[in-house]
Amino acid sequence: MTDSPNEIAAWLSLSRKTVAETRVFDIVAREMRRESDGKEGEFWFVDAPDWVNVVALTDDDELVLVEQWRHARERVTLEVPGGTVDPGESPEEAAVRELREETG
């Protein structure tokens, strides 16, 4: 239940099922119930590891961007360097590694 009309009601997870597993993330379906009124529904989401993006500037205050092929877009995109945080790695370590891997 909510304490005030402006508070957003919580949803409770009734079940969770992995629909697809990929190299980078899983697709998960959850049956959920809203606490305030009992409304139920199925919600799908991407379950991914922690991720970092790096906003790097040159000595001339120019933004460093990299070109990446993106399968969903079926084209090369221009974006900031980034990637997943490896197990046992801090976000700071991952950011340094990803910047080095993607920009040299």
Gaussian input, Z-matrix of N, CA and C with variables (Angstrom, degrees):
# hf/3-21g

backbone

0 1
 N
 C     1     B1
 C     2     B2     1     A1
 N     3     B3     2     A2     1     D1
 C     4     B4     3     A3     2     D2
 C     5     B5     4     A4     3     D3
 N     6     B6     5     A5     4     D4
 C     7     B7     6     A6     5     D5
 C     8     B8     7     A7     6     D6
 N     9     B9     8     A8     7     D7
 C    10    B10     9     A9     8     D8
 C    11    B11    10    A10     9     D9
 N    12    B12    11    A11    10    D10
 C    13    B13    12    A12    11    D11
 C    14    B14    13    A13    12    D12
 N    15    B15    14    A14    13    D13
 C    16    B16    15    A15    14    D14
 C    17    B17    16    A16    15    D15
 N    18    B18    17    A17    16    D16
 C    19    B19    18    A18    17    D17
 C    20    B20    19    A19    18    D18
 N    21    B21    20    A20    19    D19
 C    22    B22    21    A21    20    D20
 C    23    B23    22    A22    21    D21
 N    24    B24    23    A23    22    D22
 C    25    B25    24    A24    23    D23
 C    26    B26    25    A25    24    D24
 N    27    B27    26    A26    25    D25
 C    28    B28    27    A27    26    D26
 C    29    B29    28    A28    27    D27
 N    30    B30    29    A29    28    D28
 C    31    B31    30    A30    29    D29
 C    32    B32    31    A31    30    D30
 N    33    B33    32    A32    31    D31
 C    34    B34    33    A33    32    D32
 C    35    B35    34    A34    33    D33
 N    36    B36    35    A35    34    D34
 C    37    B37    36    A36    35    D35
 C    38    B38    37    A37    36    D36
 N    39    B39    38    A38    37    D37
 C    40    B40    39    A39    38    D38
 C    41    B41    40    A40    39    D39
 N    42    B42    41    A41    40    D40
 C    43    B43    42    A42    41    D41
 C    44    B44    43    A43    42    D42
 N    45    B45    44    A44    43    D43
 C    46    B46    45    A45    44    D44
 C    47    B47    46    A46    45    D45
 N    48    B48    47    A47    46    D46
 C    49    B49    48    A48    47    D47
 C    50    B50    49    A49    48    D48
 N    51    B51    50    A50    49    D49
 C    52    B52    51    A51    50    D50
 C    53    B53    52    A52    51    D51
 N    54    B54    53    A53    52    D52
 C    55    B55    54    A54    53    D53
 C    56    B56    55    A55    54    D54
 N    57    B57    56    A56    55    D55
 C    58    B58    57    A57    56    D56
 C    59    B59    58    A58    57    D57
 N    60    B60    59    A59    58    D58
 C    61    B61    60    A60    59    D59
 C    62    B62    61    A61    60    D60
 N    63    B63    62    A62    61    D61
 C    64    B64    63    A63    62    D62
 C    65    B65    64    A64    63    D63
 N    66    B66    65    A65    64    D64
 C    67    B67    66    A66    65    D65
 C    68    B68    67    A67    66    D66
 N    69    B69    68    A68    67    D67
 C    70    B70    69    A69    68    D68
 C    71    B71    70    A70    69    D69
 N    72    B72    71    A71    70    D70
 C    73    B73    72    A72    71    D71
 C    74    B74    73    A73    72    D72
 N    75    B75    74    A74    73    D73
 C    76    B76    75    A75    74    D74
 C    77    B77    76    A76    75    D75
 N    78    B78    77    A77    76    D76
 C    79    B79    78    A78    77    D77
 C    80    B80    79    A79    78    D78
 N    81    B81    80    A80    79    D79
 C    82    B82    81    A81    80    D80
 C    83    B83    82    A82    81    D81
 N    84    B84    83    A83    82    D82
 C    85    B85    84    A84    83    D83
 C    86    B86    85    A85    84    D84
 N    87    B87    86    A86    85    D85
 C    88    B88    87    A87    86    D86
 C    89    B89    88    A88    87    D87
 N    90    B90    89    A89    88    D88
 C    91    B91    90    A90    89    D89
 C    92    B92    91    A91    90    D90
 N    93    B93    92    A92    91    D91
 C    94    B94    93    A93    92    D92
 C    95    B95    94    A94    93    D93
 N    96    B96    95    A95    94    D94
 C    97    B97    96    A96    95    D95
 C    98    B98    97    A97    96    D96
 N    99    B99    98    A98    97    D97
 C   100   B100    99    A99    98    D98
 C   101   B101   100   A100    99    D99
 N   102   B102   101   A101   100   D100
 C   103   B103   102   A102   101   D101
 C   104   B104   103   A103   102   D102
 N   105   B105   104   A104   103   D103
 C   106   B106   105   A105   104   D104
 C   107   B107   106   A106   105   D105
 N   108   B108   107   A107   106   D106
 C   109   B109   108   A108   107   D107
 C   110   B110   109   A109   108   D108
 N   111   B111   110   A110   109   D109
 C   112   B112   111   A111   110   D110
 C   113   B113   112   A112   111   D111
 N   114   B114   113   A113   112   D112
 C   115   B115   114   A114   113   D113
 C   116   B116   115   A115   114   D114
 N   117   B117   116   A116   115   D115
 C   118   B118   117   A117   116   D116
 C   119   B119   118   A118   117   D117
 N   120   B120   119   A119   118   D118
 C   121   B121   120   A120   119   D119
 C   122   B122   121   A121   120   D120
 N   123   B123   122   A122   121   D121
 C   124   B124   123   A123   122   D122
 C   125   B125   124   A124   123   D123
 N   126   B126   125   A125   124   D124
 C   127   B127   126   A126   125   D125
 C   128   B128   127   A127   126   D126
 N   129   B129   128   A128   127   D127
 C   130   B130   129   A129   128   D128
 C   131   B131   130   A130   129   D129
 N   132   B132   131   A131   130   D130
 C   133   B133   132   A132   131   D131
 C   134   B134   133   A133   132   D132
 N   135   B135   134   A134   133   D133
 C   136   B136   135   A135   134   D134
 C   137   B137   136   A136   135   D135
 N   138   B138   137   A137   136   D136
 C   139   B139   138   A138   137   D137
 C   140   B140   139   A139   138   D138
 N   141   B141   140   A140   139   D139
 C   142   B142   141   A141   140   D140
 C   143   B143   142   A142   141   D141
 N   144   B144   143   A143   142   D142
 C   145   B145   144   A144   143   D143
 C   146   B146   145   A145   144   D144
 N   147   B147   146   A146   145   D145
 C   148   B148   147   A147   146   D146
 C   149   B149   148   A148   147   D147
 N   150   B150   149   A149   148   D148
 C   151   B151   150   A150   149   D149
 C   152   B152   151   A151   150   D150
 N   153   B153   152   A152   151   D151
 C   154   B154   153   A153   152   D152
 C   155   B155   154   A154   153   D153
 N   156   B156   155   A155   154   D154
 C   157   B157   156   A156   155   D155
 C   158   B158   157   A157   156   D156
 N   159   B159   158   A158   157   D157
 C   160   B160   159   A159   158   D158
 C   161   B161   160   A160   159   D159
 N   162   B162   161   A161   160   D160
 C   163   B163   162   A162   161   D161
 C   164   B164   163   A163   162   D162
 N   165   B165   164   A164   163   D163
 C   166   B166   165   A165   164   D164
 C   167   B167   166   A166   165   D165
 N   168   B168   167   A167   166   D166
 C   169   B169   168   A168   167   D167
 C   170   B170   169   A169   168   D168
 N   171   B171   170   A170   169   D169
 C   172   B172   171   A171   170   D170
 C   173   B173   172   A172   171   D171
 N   174   B174   173   A173   172   D172
 C   175   B175   174   A174   173   D173
 C   176   B176   175   A175   174   D174
 N   177   B177   176   A176   175   D175
 C   178   B178   177   A177   176   D176
 C   179   B179   178   A178   177   D177
 N   180   B180   179   A179   178   D178
 C   181   B181   180   A180   179   D179
 C   182   B182   181   A181   180   D180
 N   183   B183   182   A182   181   D181
 C   184   B184   183   A183   182   D182
 C   185   B185   184   A184   183   D183
 N   186   B186   185   A185   184   D184
 C   187   B187   186   A186   185   D185
 C   188   B188   187   A187   186   D186
 N   189   B189   188   A188   187   D187
 C   190   B190   189   A189   188   D188
 C   191   B191   190   A190   189   D189
 N   192   B192   191   A191   190   D190
 C   193   B193   192   A192   191   D191
 C   194   B194   193   A193   192   D192
 N   195   B195   194   A194   193   D193
 C   196   B196   195   A195   194   D194
 C   197   B197   196   A196   195   D195
 N   198   B198   197   A197   196   D196
 C   199   B199   198   A198   197   D197
 C   200   B200   199   A199   198   D198
 N   201   B201   200   A200   199   D199
 C   202   B202   201   A201   200   D200
 C   203   B203   202   A202   201   D201
 N   204   B204   203   A203   202   D202
 C   205   B205   204   A204   203   D203
 C   206   B206   205   A205   204   D204
 N   207   B207   206   A206   205   D205
 C   208   B208   207   A207   206   D206
 C   209   B209   208   A208   207   D207
 N   210   B210   209   A209   208   D208
 C   211   B211   210   A210   209   D209
 C   212   B212   211   A211   210   D210
 N   213   B213   212   A212   211   D211
 C   214   B214   213   A213   212   D212
 C   215   B215   214   A214   213   D213
 N   216   B216   215   A215   214   D214
 C   217   B217   216   A216   215   D215
 C   218   B218   217   A217   216   D216
 N   219   B219   218   A218   217   D217
 C   220   B220   219   A219   218   D218
 C   221   B221   220   A220   219   D219
 N   222   B222   221   A221   220   D220
 C   223   B223   222   A222   221   D221
 C   224   B224   223   A223   222   D222
 N   225   B225   224   A224   223   D223
 C   226   B226   225   A225   224   D224
 C   227   B227   226   A226   225   D225
 N   228   B228   227   A227   226   D226
 C   229   B229   228   A228   227   D227
 C   230   B230   229   A229   228   D228
 N   231   B231   230   A230   229   D229
 C   232   B232   231   A231   230   D230
 C   233   B233   232   A232   231   D231
 N   234   B234   233   A233   232   D232
 C   235   B235   234   A234   233   D233
 C   236   B236   235   A235   234   D234
 N   237   B237   236   A236   235   D235
 C   238   B238   237   A237   236   D236
 C   239   B239   238   A238   237   D237
 N   240   B240   239   A239   238   D238
 C   241   B241   240   A240   239   D239
 C   242   B242   241   A241   240   D240
 N   243   B243   242   A242   241   D241
 C   244   B244   243   A243   242   D242
 C   245   B245   244   A244   243   D243
 N   246   B246   245   A245   244   D244
 C   247   B247   246   A246   245   D245
 C   248   B248   247   A247   246   D246
 N   249   B249   248   A248   247   D247
 C   250   B250   249   A249   248   D248
 C   251   B251   250   A250   249   D249
 N   252   B252   251   A251   250   D250
 C   253   B253   252   A252   251   D251
 C   254   B254   253   A253   252   D252
 N   255   B255   254   A254   253   D253
 C   256   B256   255   A255   254   D254
 C   257   B257   256   A256   255   D255
 N   258   B258   257   A257   256   D256
 C   259   B259   258   A258   257   D257
 C   260   B260   259   A259   258   D258
 N   261   B261   260   A260   259   D259
 C   262   B262   261   A261   260   D260
 C   263   B263   262   A262   261   D261
 N   264   B264   263   A263   262   D262
 C   265   B265   264   A264   263   D263
 C   266   B266   265   A265   264   D264
 N   267   B267   266   A266   265   D265
 C   268   B268   267   A267   266   D266
 C   269   B269   268   A268   267   D267
 N   270   B270   269   A269   268   D268
 C   271   B271   270   A270   269   D269
 C   272   B272   271   A271   270   D270
 N   273   B273   272   A272   271   D271
 C   274   B274   273   A273   272   D272
 C   275   B275   274   A274   273   D273
 N   276   B276   275   A275   274   D274
 C   277   B277   276   A276   275   D275
 C   278   B278   277   A277   276   D276
 N   279   B279   278   A278   277   D277
 C   280   B280   279   A279   278   D278
 C   281   B281   280   A280   279   D279
 N   282   B282   281   A281   280   D280
 C   283   B283   282   A282   281   D281
 C   284   B284   283   A283   282   D282
 N   285   B285   284   A284   283   D283
 C   286   B286   285   A285   284   D284
 C   287   B287   286   A286   285   D285
 N   288   B288   287   A287   286   D286
 C   289   B289   288   A288   287   D287
 C   290   B290   289   A289   288   D288
 N   291   B291   290   A290   289   D289
 C   292   B292   291   A291   290   D290
 C   293   B293   292   A292   291   D291
 N   294   B294   293   A293   292   D292
 C   295   B295   294   A294   293   D293
 C   296   B296   295   A295   294   D294
 N   297   B297   296   A296   295   D295
 C   298   B298   297   A297   296   D296
 C   299   B299   298   A298   297   D297
 N   300   B300   299   A299   298   D298
 C   301   B301   300   A300   299   D299
 C   302   B302   301   A301   300   D300
 N   303   B303   302   A302   301   D301
 C   304   B304   303   A303   302   D302
 C   305   B305   304   A304   303   D303
 N   306   B306   305   A305   304   D304
 C   307   B307   306   A306   305   D305
 C   308   B308   307   A307   306   D306
 N   309   B309   308   A308   307   D307
 C   310   B310   309   A309   308   D308
 C   311   B311   310   A310   309   D309

   B1=1.4560
   B2=1.5212
   B3=1.3142
   B4=1.4553
   B5=1.5190
   B6=1.3308
   B7=1.4574
   B8=1.5198
   B9=1.3075
   B10=1.4601
   B11=1.5201
   B12=1.3399
   B13=1.4740
   B14=1.5260
   B15=1.3239
   B16=1.4681
   B17=1.5275
   B18=1.3274
   B19=1.4604
   B20=1.5265
   B21=1.3195
   B22=1.4582
   B23=1.5246
   B24=1.3183
   B25=1.4690
   B26=1.5185
   B27=1.3150
   B28=1.4652
   B29=1.5286
   B30=1.3260
   B31=1.4553
   B32=1.5207
   B33=1.3034
   B34=1.4524
   B35=1.5208
   B36=1.3305
   B37=1.4572
   B38=1.5227
   B39=1.3308
   B40=1.4612
   B41=1.5204
   B42=1.3242
   B43=1.4626
   B44=1.5176
   B45=1.3254
   B46=1.4664
   B47=1.5199
   B48=1.3457
   B49=1.4570
   B50=1.5225
   B51=1.3353
   B52=1.4593
   B53=1.5211
   B54=1.3162
   B55=1.4619
   B56=1.5288
   B57=1.3338
   B58=1.4646
   B59=1.5212
   B60=1.3225
   B61=1.4571
   B62=1.5216
   B63=1.3239
   B64=1.4585
   B65=1.5255
   B66=1.3017
   B67=1.4601
   B68=1.5315
   B69=1.3286
   B70=1.4595
   B71=1.5244
   B72=1.3194
   B73=1.4648
   B74=1.5201
   B75=1.3387
   B76=1.4596
   B77=1.5232
   B78=1.3182
   B79=1.4661
   B80=1.5263
   B81=1.3273
   B82=1.4600
   B83=1.5274
   B84=1.3322
   B85=1.4694
   B86=1.5318
   B87=1.3273
   B88=1.4685
   B89=1.5174
   B90=1.3108
   B91=1.4624
   B92=1.5219
   B93=1.3309
   B94=1.4644
   B95=1.5289
   B96=1.3351
   B97=1.4694
   B98=1.5288
   B99=1.3552
   B100=1.4604
   B101=1.5186
   B102=1.3305
   B103=1.4612
   B104=1.5214
   B105=1.3178
   B106=1.4635
   B107=1.5241
   B108=1.3365
   B109=1.4687
   B110=1.5326
   B111=1.3316
   B112=1.4563
   B113=1.5172
   B114=1.3369
   B115=1.4622
   B116=1.5240
   B117=1.3526
   B118=1.4504
   B119=1.5197
   B120=1.3165
   B121=1.4465
   B122=1.5078
   B123=1.3400
   B124=1.4513
   B125=1.5242
   B126=1.3202
   B127=1.4591
   B128=1.5184
   B129=1.3284
   B130=1.4552
   B131=1.5167
   B132=1.3352
   B133=1.4527
   B134=1.5223
   B135=1.3179
   B136=1.4537
   B137=1.5240
   B138=1.3148
   B139=1.4581
   B140=1.5209
   B141=1.3355
   B142=1.4607
   B143=1.5264
   B144=1.3263
   B145=1.4612
   B146=1.5271
   B147=1.3344
   B148=1.4642
   B149=1.5174
   B150=1.3280
   B151=1.4532
   B152=1.5228
   B153=1.3310
   B154=1.4616
   B155=1.5193
   B156=1.3184
   B157=1.4608
   B158=1.5221
   B159=1.3289
   B160=1.4529
   B161=1.5225
   B162=1.3203
   B163=1.4602
   B164=1.5226
   B165=1.3335
   B166=1.4612
   B167=1.5247
   B168=1.3293
   B169=1.4585
   B170=1.5233
   B171=1.3336
   B172=1.4583
   B173=1.5210
   B174=1.3334
   B175=1.4718
   B176=1.5197
   B177=1.3493
   B178=1.4687
   B179=1.5186
   B180=1.3381
   B181=1.4665
   B182=1.5287
   B183=1.3261
   B184=1.4527
   B185=1.5311
   B186=1.3136
   B187=1.4576
   B188=1.5201
   B189=1.3358
   B190=1.4614
   B191=1.5220
   B192=1.3399
   B193=1.4631
   B194=1.5188
   B195=1.3191
   B196=1.4636
   B197=1.5248
   B198=1.3196
   B199=1.4627
   B200=1.5196
   B201=1.3319
   B202=1.4596
   B203=1.5249
   B204=1.3319
   B205=1.4618
   B206=1.5224
   B207=1.3265
   B208=1.4674
   B209=1.5188
   B210=1.3396
   B211=1.4625
   B212=1.5261
   B213=1.3150
   B214=1.4661
   B215=1.5235
   B216=1.3288
   B217=1.4707
   B218=1.5241
   B219=1.3404
   B220=1.4636
   B221=1.5209
   B222=1.3392
   B223=1.4664
   B224=1.5194
   B225=1.3140
   B226=1.4603
   B227=1.5164
   B228=1.3393
   B229=1.4637
   B230=1.5218
   B231=1.3153
   B232=1.4553
   B233=1.5126
   B234=1.3375
   B235=1.4656
   B236=1.5189
   B237=1.3260
   B238=1.4611
   B239=1.5270
   B240=1.3391
   B241=1.4596
   B242=1.5239
   B243=1.3209
   B244=1.4564
   B245=1.5062
   B246=1.3386
   B247=1.4518
   B248=1.5122
   B249=1.3105
   B250=1.4589
   B251=1.5231
   B252=1.3347
   B253=1.4528
   B254=1.5275
   B255=1.3164
   B256=1.4608
   B257=1.5298
   B258=1.3337
   B259=1.4700
   B260=1.5295
   B261=1.3369
   B262=1.4528
   B263=1.5130
   B264=1.3074
   B265=1.4570
   B266=1.5225
   B267=1.3262
   B268=1.4629
   B269=1.5307
   B270=1.3319
   B271=1.4715
   B272=1.5334
   B273=1.3301
   B274=1.4665
   B275=1.5241
   B276=1.3446
   B277=1.4641
   B278=1.5210
   B279=1.3172
   B280=1.4685
   B281=1.5217
   B282=1.3328
   B283=1.4689
   B284=1.5245
   B285=1.3294
   B286=1.4687
   B287=1.5243
   B288=1.3390
   B289=1.4636
   B290=1.5173
   B291=1.3466
   B292=1.4666
   B293=1.5330
   B294=1.3249
   B295=1.4720
   B296=1.5185
   B297=1.3364
   B298=1.4570
   B299=1.5327
   B300=1.3362
   B301=1.4649
   B302=1.5305
   B303=1.3148
   B304=1.4692
   B305=1.5241
   B306=1.3412
   B307=1.4533
   B308=1.5179
   B309=1.3504
   B310=1.4519
   B311=1.4929
   A1=109.92
   A2=115.97
   A3=120.09
   A4=108.97
   A5=114.85
   A6=120.42
   A7=112.77
   A8=117.62
   A9=120.70
   A10=109.06
   A11=117.18
   A12=119.56
   A13=112.89
   A14=118.28
   A15=121.11
   A16=112.86
   A17=117.45
   A18=121.21
   A19=109.55
   A20=116.08
   A21=121.42
   A22=109.34
   A23=116.83
   A24=122.05
   A25=111.01
   A26=115.49
   A27=121.69
   A28=110.31
   A29=115.59
   A30=123.15
   A31=108.07
   A32=117.31
   A33=123.16
   A34=109.56
   A35=116.35
   A36=120.88
   A37=109.14
   A38=116.82
   A39=122.45
   A40=111.60
   A41=116.25
   A42=120.80
   A43=108.85
   A44=114.14
   A45=121.02
   A46=107.71
   A47=116.39
   A48=120.51
   A49=108.82
   A50=116.39
   A51=120.67
   A52=108.16
   A53=116.76
   A54=123.12
   A55=111.38
   A56=116.56
   A57=121.12
   A58=109.38
   A59=115.39
   A60=121.27
   A61=108.16
   A62=116.46
   A63=121.51
   A64=108.76
   A65=115.95
   A66=121.96
   A67=111.15
   A68=117.40
   A69=121.29
   A70=113.36
   A71=118.30
   A72=120.87
   A73=110.40
   A74=115.55
   A75=122.12
   A76=109.41
   A77=116.43
   A78=122.21
   A79=106.09
   A80=116.17
   A81=121.95
   A82=109.33
   A83=116.09
   A84=121.91
   A85=107.13
   A86=115.99
   A87=120.96
   A88=110.13
   A89=115.46
   A90=121.00
   A91=105.87
   A92=116.45
   A93=121.58
   A94=110.60
   A95=115.01
   A96=120.78
   A97=108.32
   A98=115.75
   A99=120.50
   A100=109.30
   A101=116.38
   A102=121.40
   A103=113.12
   A104=117.12
   A105=120.41
   A106=114.05
   A107=117.58
   A108=118.83
   A109=114.14
   A110=117.63
   A111=120.76
   A112=115.00
   A113=118.31
   A114=120.81
   A115=109.19
   A116=116.45
   A117=121.76
   A118=110.73
   A119=115.37
   A120=120.60
   A121=111.22
   A122=115.57
   A123=121.50
   A124=108.25
   A125=116.01
   A126=121.82
   A127=108.98
   A128=116.58
   A129=122.78
   A130=108.24
   A131=115.88
   A132=118.97
   A133=110.40
   A134=114.37
   A135=122.33
   A136=107.57
   A137=117.30
   A138=123.11
   A139=106.44
   A140=116.20
   A141=121.21
   A142=110.50
   A143=116.39
   A144=119.29
   A145=110.00
   A146=115.70
   A147=119.39
   A148=109.41
   A149=115.50
   A150=122.67
   A151=108.46
   A152=117.13
   A153=121.68
   A154=109.52
   A155=115.18
   A156=123.13
   A157=106.60
   A158=116.48
   A159=121.39
   A160=109.30
   A161=115.89
   A162=121.43
   A163=105.98
   A164=115.35
   A165=121.88
   A166=109.12
   A167=115.09
   A168=121.45
   A169=109.80
   A170=116.49
   A171=121.11
   A172=109.10
   A173=116.50
   A174=120.88
   A175=111.82
   A176=116.75
   A177=121.77
   A178=111.87
   A179=117.53
   A180=123.49
   A181=113.67
   A182=116.82
   A183=121.60
   A184=108.31
   A185=116.07
   A186=121.95
   A187=110.75
   A188=116.34
   A189=121.70
   A190=108.83
   A191=116.30
   A192=123.04
   A193=109.37
   A194=115.92
   A195=121.46
   A196=109.53
   A197=115.04
   A198=120.33
   A199=108.01
   A200=116.56
   A201=122.18
   A202=108.83
   A203=116.14
   A204=119.55
   A205=107.65
   A206=117.93
   A207=122.93
   A208=108.53
   A209=115.10
   A210=120.86
   A211=112.12
   A212=118.15
   A213=120.23
   A214=111.90
   A215=116.57
   A216=120.86
   A217=112.22
   A218=115.90
   A219=122.58
   A220=111.76
   A221=114.00
   A222=119.98
   A223=109.70
   A224=114.42
   A225=121.47
   A226=108.00
   A227=115.91
   A228=121.02
   A229=109.21
   A230=115.96
   A231=123.68
   A232=106.90
   A233=117.98
   A234=120.79
   A235=111.39
   A236=115.68
   A237=119.75
   A238=108.46
   A239=117.68
   A240=120.14
   A241=111.26
   A242=116.50
   A243=119.88
   A244=111.28
   A245=114.70
   A246=120.28
   A247=110.78
   A248=115.97
   A249=120.61
   A250=111.68
   A251=114.22
   A252=121.81
   A253=106.89
   A254=117.00
   A255=121.02
   A256=110.95
   A257=117.61
   A258=120.02
   A259=111.08
   A260=116.39
   A261=121.95
   A262=114.60
   A263=117.84
   A264=123.24
   A265=109.01
   A266=117.76
   A267=120.52
   A268=108.96
   A269=117.75
   A270=119.55
   A271=112.24
   A272=116.82
   A273=120.51
   A274=111.13
   A275=116.24
   A276=120.13
   A277=110.82
   A278=116.58
   A279=120.52
   A280=110.92
   A281=117.03
   A282=120.76
   A283=110.69
   A284=116.78
   A285=120.82
   A286=109.81
   A287=117.17
   A288=121.38
   A289=111.42
   A290=116.79
   A291=120.37
   A292=111.46
   A293=117.43
   A294=120.19
   A295=109.63
   A296=116.59
   A297=120.45
   A298=110.61
   A299=117.32
   A300=121.09
   A301=111.95
   A302=115.98
   A303=118.89
   A304=114.69
   A305=117.40
   A306=119.11
   A307=113.02
   A308=117.56
   A309=120.10
   A310=109.74
   D1=156.13
   D2=176.81
   D3=-101.66
   D4=151.97
   D5=179.76
   D6=-88.86
   D7=-20.98
   D8=-179.16
   D9=-140.99
   D10=159.16
   D11=-179.48
   D12=-65.19
   D13=-19.25
   D14=-178.49
   D15=-91.63
   D16=-7.71
   D17=-179.68
   D18=-81.63
   D19=138.18
   D20=-179.59
   D21=-85.74
   D22=131.34
   D23=-178.54
   D24=-69.47
   D25=142.34
   D26=176.74
   D27=-79.29
   D28=155.98
   D29=174.47
   D30=-113.86
   D31=140.59
   D32=178.22
   D33=-102.84
   D34=137.57
   D35=178.00
   D36=-82.60
   D37=123.12
   D38=178.78
   D39=-93.44
   D40=-36.46
   D41=177.95
   D42=-157.65
   D43=160.62
   D44=-178.94
   D45=-140.76
   D46=131.69
   D47=179.84
   D48=-136.90
   D49=127.15
   D50=175.18
   D51=-76.33
   D52=120.39
   D53=-176.58
   D54=-90.53
   D55=-36.37
   D56=179.99
   D57=-151.68
   D58=142.15
   D59=175.49
   D60=-115.56
   D61=130.53
   D62=177.13
   D63=-121.40
   D64=176.51
   D65=-179.70
   D66=-63.20
   D67=-32.43
   D68=-173.75
   D69=-106.71
   D70=-33.86
   D71=-175.41
   D72=-151.48
   D73=168.87
   D74=174.55
   D75=-114.87
   D76=152.01
   D77=171.42
   D78=-102.11
   D79=126.39
   D80=-174.24
   D81=-123.83
   D82=138.44
   D83=174.16
   D84=-109.53
   D85=134.83
   D86=177.32
   D87=-126.63
   D88=135.86
   D89=167.99
   D90=-88.45
   D91=128.02
   D92=-174.51
   D93=-128.59
   D94=153.54
   D95=175.41
   D96=-130.76
   D97=130.06
   D98=177.40
   D99=-77.41
   D100=129.73
   D101=-176.76
   D102=-61.85
   D103=-38.20
   D104=-171.00
   D105=-68.10
   D106=-35.28
   D107=-174.78
   D108=-136.39
   D109=2.11
   D110=177.70
   D111=79.32
   D112=2.40
   D113=179.27
   D114=-59.95
   D115=137.12
   D116=-178.98
   D117=-118.80
   D118=155.19
   D119=177.16
   D120=-167.65
   D121=163.56
   D122=176.29
   D123=-101.93
   D124=132.83
   D125=-179.12
   D126=-127.65
   D127=135.25
   D128=179.68
   D129=-108.03
   D130=142.84
   D131=178.05
   D132=-150.52
   D133=166.21
   D134=177.44
   D135=-95.17
   D136=124.71
   D137=176.85
   D138=-103.48
   D139=105.68
   D140=-173.15
   D141=-124.20
   D142=157.20
   D143=175.72
   D144=-69.88
   D145=168.66
   D146=174.89
   D147=-57.63
   D148=149.64
   D149=-172.07
   D150=-136.80
   D151=147.92
   D152=174.79
   D153=-125.25
   D154=147.77
   D155=168.82
   D156=-124.88
   D157=144.48
   D158=-175.53
   D159=-116.72
   D160=122.99
   D161=172.23
   D162=-99.81
   D163=96.82
   D164=-176.11
   D165=-106.25
   D166=137.85
   D167=178.30
   D168=-117.45
   D169=143.03
   D170=174.41
   D171=-77.26
   D172=174.85
   D173=176.37
   D174=-61.10
   D175=-22.32
   D176=178.65
   D177=-95.04
   D178=17.12
   D179=-179.40
   D180=60.25
   D181=33.46
   D182=174.86
   D183=-96.31
   D184=137.66
   D185=179.52
   D186=-74.13
   D187=131.92
   D188=178.04
   D189=-86.63
   D190=121.25
   D191=177.71
   D192=-123.34
   D193=154.84
   D194=177.54
   D195=-126.04
   D196=152.01
   D197=174.76
   D198=-93.47
   D199=133.60
   D200=-179.57
   D201=-135.88
   D202=138.58
   D203=171.43
   D204=-76.59
   D205=129.66
   D206=177.16
   D207=-118.71
   D208=116.07
   D209=-175.56
   D210=-61.59
   D211=-40.97
   D212=-178.55
   D213=-63.21
   D214=-36.06
   D215=179.25
   D216=-85.38
   D217=-17.85
   D218=-176.47
   D219=56.66
   D220=42.83
   D221=178.49
   D222=-165.54
   D223=169.70
   D224=174.35
   D225=-81.85
   D226=135.95
   D227=177.25
   D228=-116.88
   D229=160.99
   D230=176.62
   D231=-108.33
   D232=123.48
   D233=-174.10
   D234=-153.68
   D235=168.23
   D236=174.70
   D237=-74.00
   D238=151.10
   D239=176.69
   D240=-61.76
   D241=148.78
   D242=178.20
   D243=179.58
   D244=172.93
   D245=178.58
   D246=172.53
   D247=-172.00
   D248=-176.05
   D249=-80.29
   D250=152.91
   D251=173.26
   D252=-85.97
   D253=121.20
   D254=-179.53
   D255=-71.96
   D256=153.19
   D257=177.51
   D258=-54.74
   D259=133.13
   D260=179.69
   D261=81.13
   D262=0.16
   D263=-177.17
   D264=-102.56
   D265=140.13
   D266=175.39
   D267=-79.33
   D268=158.59
   D269=175.93
   D270=-57.63
   D271=-36.62
   D272=179.31
   D273=-64.84
   D274=-42.90
   D275=177.47
   D276=-64.07
   D277=-40.65
   D278=179.29
   D279=-64.07
   D280=-40.25
   D281=-179.64
   D282=-62.80
   D283=-44.38
   D284=178.75
   D285=-63.49
   D286=-45.33
   D287=-179.83
   D288=-61.79
   D289=-48.36
   D290=-178.40
   D291=-62.88
   D292=-41.14
   D293=178.91
   D294=-61.87
   D295=-42.80
   D296=179.67
   D297=-66.29
   D298=-45.03
   D299=-178.72
   D300=-62.52
   D301=-39.22
   D302=-172.22
   D303=-91.66
   D304=-16.60
   D305=-177.59
   D306=-123.51
   D307=-12.41
   D308=-178.17
   D309=82.04

